[in-house]
Amino acid sequence: MSSTTGLDWFKSSYSSAQGDSCVEIAVTEQAIHVRDSKDVTRPHFGVGRDGWSHLVVFVADV
């Protein structure tokens, strides 16, 4: 997997004005990277595009 330094992180437009209780994502060709917006110094994880697509469909159905 490619280096994750210098990723462009962003939050959902549904995130509160305080920016708490949200995750941030960064998109690369290889993966979607996810981190906790409350503590960006903690490790993040990456998931492949197919896995991300399955997650989004699942969450939309909940």
C-alpha positions in Angstrom: 0.0 0.0 0.0 1.2 3.5 -0.7 2.4 6.0 1.9 -0.4 7.7 3.8 1.5 10.8 4.7 0.0 13.9 3.1 -3.4 12.5 2.5 -6.3 14.9 2.0 -8.7 14.0 4.8 -12.4 15.1 4.8 -15.5 14.7 6.9 -19.1 14.1 5.9 -21.2 17.2 5.3 -23.5 15.6 8.0 -20.8 16.2 10.6 -21.7 18.6 13.3 -20.3 22.2 13.4 -18.1 21.1 16.3 -16.6 18.4 14.1 -16.9 15.8 16.9 -18.3 12.2 16.7 -17.3 11.7 13.1 -14.8 9.9 11.0 -12.7 11.3 8.3 -11.8 9.6 5.0 -9.0 10.0 2.5 -9.2 8.5 -1.0 -6.3 7.0 -2.8 -6.1 4.8 -5.9 -5.6 1.7 -3.7 -7.8 2.3 -0.7 -10.2 4.4 1.3 -8.5 5.4 4.5 -10.6 6.0 7.6 -9.6 7.7 10.9 -11.3 9.1 14.1 -11.7 12.9 13.7 -11.5 13.3 17.5 -7.9 12.0 17.7 -6.1 12.2 14.3 -2.8 11.0 15.9 -4.2 7.5 16.4 -3.6 4.9 13.6 -6.1 4.8 10.8 -7.1 1.9 8.6 -7.6 1.4 4.9 -10.2 -0.6 3.1 -10.3 -1.5 -0.6 -12.8 0.2 -2.9 -15.0 -3.0 -3.1 -15.1 -3.2 0.7 -15.9 0.5 1.0 -18.7 0.1 -1.5 -20.2 -2.8 0.4 -20.0 -0.8 3.7 -21.8 2.2 2.1 -24.6 0.0 0.8 -24.9 -1.7 4.1 -25.1 1.6 6.1 -27.6 3.1 3.6 -29.9 0.1 4.3 -29.8 0.4 8.1 
